[in-house]
Amino acid sequence: MLLIGHELIPFNPLYPIEEIDEIDQIPPKSTVLFEYNPQLILHCQKNNIAFALHVSNTTEAVVGNGAGATLLIASMHLAIELQKLAENYLFDAKIAVMEENESSIANVAKHGIDALILPKGIVSWK
């Protein structure tokens, strides 16, 4: 299980963005994070920028995986469903959930979810 934002485990933080222009303000070789957005996905693909997606349904997750997202972040309920799809179809993207504290580690692990993102795993740079 991947833990992003845990103080005892080295990690590469995610940089949230909403618009293409914001990518210029992110350190090189970083992973940007955004809500599923075809225009942002295309920009990241064309410019070889690593990206993670917030997804709200199965279609967004399947397309996001195929488009090259490194992480697909979903609600716990959706993540459980997506994890089964990811294992069946051998997704390259990791399925992840965001939680407020490490007390969620056991529950996320129990459901076999690939990754847990804690608040420190997302850089507030704005």
C-alpha angles and dihedrals in degrees: 000000000000116000115197115191101018111137094224097049124066112239143165109240125229121239114215117219136174102188138035092244091064092064090075089064094055120094114259117268091022127135115244121211126209145149112273104286123160093208093053091045091053091048092051091047093050093047099040093242118158112236141185124200138215103219128192101189145020095262092056090048095050092046092043091053092048090047091056107261113165094208133024108202117199143155114281092255093052093040091059089055093043093049090061091050091047092054093045095048097031096238116203090211120081119236111233143179129201119227134173099234144012093258085087094062095092094048093048091047092047089059093048095241112167099227146014120205117204123196095263088058091072117066116222098210103154 
